[in-house]
Amino acid sequence: MKLGPAMADVLTAQERLTGSLSDNGHAQSQLEASVAGSQHRLDALDVELGKLDSDIQKTDGQVKSSKEQVAVIARALYLQPDSLLVQVAQAGGPQEAVTATSDLLSAADRADSLQRKLQADLSRLRSDREKRQRARDEAARVLYEQSGVLDELRALLQQQQGTEEKLAGVIQRARGALSATGAQATLLGGAVADQIRLDERTLVAEAEREAWSEAAIWARVNHAVPPPPPSSGSNTASGSAANIQPDARGSTFIWPEQGASTTQGYGPTDLWFEPSFGGFAHFHTGIDLVSSDTRIFAASGGVVTAVGHGSSGYGNYIVVAHAGGYSTLYGHLSETMVSLGSTVNQGQQLGVEGSTGMSTGPHLHFEVRLNGNPVDSSPLLPSRGHAG
């Protein structure tokens, strides 16, 4: 690699990383707003719980007081003489005796009704408190989770800033090499070019990790639950969609690009910019597809957990979470047509093939992960006769 082009490459890498830093900062700002909202909800629920506790204490006291009143009235009725003559004599006359007894009975009814109402109010208040407590516990859990994610983003930002500093050092050394002459320039140029390649590969790996981390973070915070896969041959997608055909192997995935050729498969590669994986220095964790029909479709139904736009790594990409712990990534798109959090059907168009990010030409990078780990998509896809 000549030093001039290498210098251009490292400046491009620095520009890409600056974009990643900006994206991270934007994500942090959004999450900080969510954390503030969660804290506000938690504080409001604490206030509601405090008021409910006060109301419960007050109502409980009223219930106890009404029970005492009922007991006093019941005792008064119990102590009334059995003899009507004695009651008349004590009351001062027949009318007074009847009135006194009637008043006691009415008071007993009122006290009993009040007691039942207060008891119902107390039960309702306690039920409301249980609901508010559950809501408070959930809000506290969400806040704890969001705070943890925010810490992850901040840690990632520190890593990116470290890489940015390293790139700045490479640029400084490259400029020094460019100002050198003769054999010294040749020696310095080769060393700097090698360092540029190393840093470029580091940047690619970091950008790809960030893409998957972003998807996992969103799914965790928003508790995305993908729908079950559709029955064979079904397609309920609206708008542009792939022609889904049943497959003899019973595959639940379809090809994300119709009539596509595979230009690079899953596994070890000699491409220097591919990151290491599985004990190999360079490993391609997906497959690259090219087709004259550049529409990109969802390989299976699911929930969109990431939509990224950038000039490094996967470039413009989409991640969809599916049932069974699977996720699919569609990278290097020229256009994305779905939004974060939307539910997509199998065969629904997600975007258009492109060459954004670390790309050697227009193609689709299609990647499948199971519980966060890259897997070969070949066993999951239909035979080539059913590629569409």
C-alpha positions as a printed Julia matrix, in Angstrom:
388×3 Matrix{Float64}:
   0.0     0.0     0.0
   1.45    3.37   -0.97
   1.55    6.0     1.75
  -0.52    8.57   -0.17
  -3.59    6.31   -0.49
  -2.96    5.03    3.03
  -3.08    8.58    4.33
  -6.39    9.06    2.53
  -7.7     5.83    4.06
  -6.83    6.8     7.6
  -8.38   10.24    7.16
 -11.53    8.51    5.91
 -11.41    6.2     8.93
 -11.15    9.2    11.21
 -14.15   10.77    9.5
 -16.13    7.55    9.93
 -15.23    7.33   13.59
 -16.29   10.94   14.09
 -19.68    9.93   12.69
 -19.84    6.99   15.1
 -19.01    9.29   18.0
 -21.81   11.6    16.91
 -24.26    8.67   16.69
 -23.25    7.51   20.16
 -23.73   11.0    21.55
 -27.18   11.19   19.97
 -28.11    7.81   21.45
 -26.88    8.94   24.86
 -28.97   12.11   24.65
 -32.08   10.09   23.81
 -31.41    7.61   26.6
 -30.69   10.37   29.1
 -34.1    11.84   28.26
 -35.65    8.39   28.8
 -33.84    8.04   32.13
 -35.14   11.45   33.2
 -38.66   10.42   32.18
 -38.38    7.14   34.09
 -37.09    8.97   37.17
 -40.0    11.42   36.92
 -42.47    8.52   36.73
 -40.79    6.82   39.67
 -41.01   10.01   41.74
 -44.69   10.46   40.8
 -45.46    6.87   41.81
 -43.68    7.41   45.13
 -45.93   10.43   45.75
 -49.03    8.38   44.84
 -47.93    5.56   47.15
 -47.4     8.04   49.98
 -50.92    9.45   49.51
 -52.42    5.96   49.32
 -50.6     4.98   52.52
 -52.06    8.05   54.22
 -55.57    7.3    52.91
 -55.27    3.65   53.98
 -54.19    4.66   57.47
 -57.06    7.16   57.74
 -59.68    4.73   56.39
 -58.39    1.92   58.59
 -58.87    4.21   61.6
 -62.41    5.01   60.46
 -63.17    1.29   60.08
 -61.98    0.65   63.62
 -64.06    3.59   64.9
 -67.18    2.34   63.1
 -66.67   -1.11   64.59
 -66.54    0.45   68.04
 -69.78    2.36   67.33
 -71.52   -0.81   66.18
 -70.31   -2.58   69.32
 -71.64    0.23   71.56
 -75.06    0.19   69.84
 -75.21   -3.59   69.96
 -74.42   -3.5    73.66
 -77.16   -0.88   74.23
 -79.69   -3.03   72.4
 -78.53   -6.07   74.34
 -78.96   -4.25   77.66
 -82.51   -3.16   76.94
 -84.99   -4.83   79.32
 -86.92   -7.76   77.92
 -90.12   -6.51   79.52
 -92.0    -3.92   77.45
 -93.43   -2.46   80.67
 -89.95   -1.87   82.02
 -88.88   -0.23   78.71
 -91.95    2.05   78.86
 -91.25    2.89   82.44
 -87.59    3.72   81.75
 -88.41    5.77   78.66
 -91.21    7.75   80.35
 -94.01    6.46   78.12
 -94.92    4.05   75.3
 -94.13    6.51   72.49
 -90.78    7.37   74.0
 -89.94    3.66   74.39
 -90.77    2.93   70.75
 -88.8     5.98   69.6
 -85.76    5.02   71.68
 -85.74    1.48   70.33
 -86.25    2.72   66.76
 -83.41    5.2    67.12
 -81.07    2.47   68.34
 -82.01    0.18   65.46
 -81.57    3.01   62.91
 -78.22    3.9    64.41
 -77.19    0.26   64.22
 -78.17    0.1    60.53
 -76.32    3.33   59.74
 -73.23    2.22   61.61
 -73.31   -1.18   59.9
 -73.72    0.43   56.45
 -70.9     2.86   57.18
 -68.69    0.04   58.33
 -69.31   -1.96   55.13
 -68.64    1.11   52.97
 -65.44    1.91   54.82
 -64.33   -1.71   54.56
 -64.96   -1.64   50.78
 -63.04    1.65   50.52
 -60.17    0.12   52.48
 -60.08   -2.94   50.2
 -60.1    -0.7    47.12
 -57.3     1.47   48.5
 -55.19   -1.58   49.31
 -55.8    -2.99   45.83
 -54.82    0.34   44.26
 -51.71    0.4    46.38
 -50.71   -3.08   45.24
 -51.12   -1.98   41.61
 -49.14    1.2    42.2
 -46.43   -0.77   43.99
 -46.14   -3.15   41.03
 -45.95   -0.16   38.69
 -43.33    1.41   40.93
 -41.27   -1.8    41.0
 -41.45   -1.99   37.19
 -40.48    1.68   36.83
 -37.53    1.13   39.17
 -36.46   -1.92   37.13
 -36.68    0.03   33.86
 -34.72    2.93   35.36
 -32.04    0.54   36.62
 -31.83   -1.09   33.18
 -31.73    2.23   31.32
 -29.01    3.5    33.64
 -27.0     0.36   32.95
 -27.39    0.82   29.2
 -26.36    4.45   29.53
 -23.22    3.29   31.32
 -22.57    0.86   28.44
 -22.91    3.66   25.89
 -20.58    5.88   27.89
 -18.02    3.08   28.1
 -18.33    2.54   24.34
 -17.83    6.27   23.81
 -14.59    6.1    25.79
 -13.4     3.23   23.58
 -14.26    5.21   20.46
 -12.46    8.25   21.79
  -9.43    6.06   22.45
  -9.51    4.84   18.86
  -9.87    8.42   17.66
  -6.75    9.39   19.59
  -4.89    6.45   18.06
  -5.96    7.49   14.57
  -4.79   11.03   15.29
  -1.38    9.57   16.18
  -1.29    7.59   12.94
  -2.13   10.74   10.97
   0.68   12.59   12.69
   3.15    9.79   11.87
   1.88    9.63    8.29
   2.45   13.35    7.84
   5.95   12.89    9.21
   6.57   10.08    6.73
   5.25   12.21    3.86
   7.77   14.92    4.74
  10.66   12.42    4.77
  12.84   11.71    1.72
  14.62    8.78    0.06
  14.95    5.37    1.75
  13.67    6.77    5.02
  10.4     7.72    3.33
  10.02    4.2     1.88
  10.62    2.61    5.28
   8.3     4.96    7.14
   5.64    4.72    4.44
   5.44    0.94    4.72
   5.26    1.0     8.52
   2.58    3.67    8.58
   0.6     1.86    5.87
   0.67   -1.34    7.95
  -0.51    0.58   11.01
  -3.31    2.12    8.98
  -4.51   -1.32    7.96
  -4.49   -2.47   11.58
  -6.44    0.56   12.75
  -8.88    0.28    9.85
  -9.58   -3.35   10.8
 -10.04   -2.33   14.43
 -12.51    0.33   13.35
 -14.51   -2.15   11.25
 -14.73   -4.62   14.13
 -15.75   -1.87   16.53
 -18.44   -0.52   14.2
 -19.9    -4.0    13.75
 -19.9    -4.67   17.49
 -21.62   -1.33   17.99
 -24.34   -2.23   15.48
 -25.2    -5.49   17.23
 -24.87   -3.89   20.67
 -27.3    -1.18   19.62
 -29.84   -3.81   18.53
 -29.42   -5.85   21.72
 -29.69   -2.73   23.88
 -32.89   -1.58   22.17
 -34.48   -5.02   22.42
 -33.55   -5.27   26.1
 -34.86   -1.85   27.05
 -38.06   -2.14   25.02
 -38.72   -5.84   25.72
 -39.22   -6.55   22.02
 -41.07   -9.85   21.59
 -40.92  -11.1    17.99
 -44.06  -12.75   16.61
 -43.95  -16.48   15.82
 -42.89  -17.41   12.27
 -45.73  -17.55    9.73
 -47.06  -20.79    8.32
 -45.36  -22.03    5.14
 -46.32  -20.04    2.09
 -48.1   -17.25    4.0
 -47.4   -13.58    3.45
 -49.37  -10.75    5.0
 -46.94   -7.95    4.21
 -48.36   -4.81    2.71
 -46.67   -3.0    -0.15
 -43.68   -4.49   -1.96
 -43.01   -8.06   -0.89
 -41.06  -11.1    -1.95
 -42.77  -14.03   -3.64
 -42.59  -16.61   -0.83
 -42.63  -20.23   -2.0
 -42.78  -23.32    0.25
 -39.45  -25.11    0.58
 -38.97  -28.86    0.68
 -36.53  -28.49    3.58
 -39.15  -26.72    5.67
 -37.03  -23.58    6.05
 -38.61  -20.78    8.05
 -36.34  -18.14    6.42
 -36.48  -16.88    2.85
 -33.71  -15.34    0.77
 -33.5   -11.62    1.58
 -32.69  -10.75   -2.04
 -34.49  -12.35   -4.96
 -32.46  -14.1    -7.68
 -29.23  -13.26   -5.86
 -25.76  -14.7    -6.36
 -23.46  -15.26   -3.4
 -20.23  -13.34   -3.87
 -18.75  -14.2    -0.47
 -19.76  -16.94    1.92
 -19.69  -17.41    5.67
 -16.31  -18.31    7.17
 -12.58  -17.5     7.18
 -11.4   -15.01    4.59
  -8.22  -13.37    3.31
  -9.78   -9.9     3.3
  -7.63   -7.88    5.66
 -10.43   -5.61    6.89
 -12.61   -8.45    8.16
 -12.33   -8.79   11.98
 -11.11  -11.91   13.75
 -13.57  -14.56   14.95
 -13.57  -18.22   15.94
  -9.79  -18.4    16.14
  -9.3   -17.0    12.62
  -7.48  -13.74   11.91
 -10.16  -12.66    9.42
 -13.68  -14.08    9.41
 -16.74  -13.12    7.38
 -19.7   -13.54    9.75
 -22.38  -13.32    7.06
 -22.91  -13.83    3.36
 -22.69  -11.25    0.58
 -25.42  -11.26   -2.06
 -25.75   -9.43   -5.38
 -28.84   -9.29   -7.59
 -30.26   -7.28  -10.45
 -33.37   -6.97   -8.25
 -31.94   -4.71   -5.57
 -34.92   -4.83   -3.22
 -34.1    -6.27    0.2
 -36.73   -8.31    2.08
 -37.17   -9.58    5.63
 -35.99  -13.2     5.79
 -38.58  -13.84    8.49
 -41.15  -11.89   10.49
 -39.99  -10.0    13.55
 -39.36   -6.68   15.27
 -36.9    -4.06   13.98
 -34.4    -3.54   16.81
 -31.88   -1.31   15.03
 -31.76    1.01   12.04
 -28.3     2.48   11.56
 -26.98    5.08    9.15
 -23.26    5.59    8.9
 -20.14    5.47    6.77
 -18.28    2.73    8.68
 -18.78   -0.97    9.28
 -22.18   -2.04    7.95
 -22.98    1.47    6.69
 -26.75    1.79    6.5
 -28.14   -1.34    8.13
 -31.23   -2.91    9.71
 -31.43   -5.55   12.44
 -34.6    -7.63   12.9
 -35.21   -9.85   15.95
 -37.09  -13.09   15.28
 -38.62  -15.84   17.4
 -36.31  -18.47   18.87
 -33.44  -16.1    19.68
 -32.56  -15.38   16.03
 -31.67  -11.96   14.63
 -30.86  -10.97   11.06
 -28.81   -8.03    9.82
 -29.04   -6.39    6.4
 -25.98   -4.22    5.75
 -24.55   -1.72    3.23
 -28.04   -0.56    2.18
 -28.49    2.5     0.01
 -31.93    3.06    1.53
 -33.79    1.87    4.64
 -37.58    1.63    4.54
 -38.57    0.61    8.08
 -38.32    2.31   11.45
 -37.01    1.22   14.82
 -39.58   -0.78   16.79
 -41.81   -1.61   13.82
 -43.11   -5.14   13.28
 -42.28   -6.61    9.87
 -43.67   -9.62    8.06
 -41.66  -12.24    6.21
 -41.05  -10.99    2.68
 -41.72   -7.35    3.51
 -39.32   -4.94    1.82
 -36.83   -3.45    4.25
 -34.62   -1.41    1.95
 -32.47   -1.31   -1.18
 -29.07   -2.86   -1.87
 -26.16   -0.42   -1.73
 -22.49    0.07   -0.97
 -22.43    2.14    2.22
 -19.93    1.58    5.02
 -16.89   -0.67    4.61
 -17.95   -2.04    1.24
 -16.02   -3.09   -1.85
 -19.02   -2.56   -4.16
 -22.83   -2.74   -4.28
 -24.09   -5.83   -2.43
 -26.11   -6.99    0.56
 -24.32   -8.23    3.66
 -26.79  -10.68    5.23
 -25.95  -11.96    8.7
 -27.76  -14.29   11.09
 -27.1   -14.49   14.81
 -28.5   -16.89   17.38
 -28.58  -15.47   20.92
 -26.05  -12.87   19.81
 -23.57  -15.29   18.21
 -22.9   -15.4    14.43
 -24.15  -18.58   12.73
 -24.02  -19.9     9.18
 -27.26  -18.93    7.47
 -27.05  -21.7     4.84
 -29.0   -24.35    6.81
 -31.72  -21.79    7.56
 -32.33  -20.66    3.97
 -34.26  -22.5     1.25
 -32.42  -24.42   -1.45
 -31.32  -22.31   -4.41
 -34.31  -23.56   -6.39
 -36.5   -21.61   -4.0
 -34.41  -18.46   -3.82
 -37.09  -16.54   -5.7
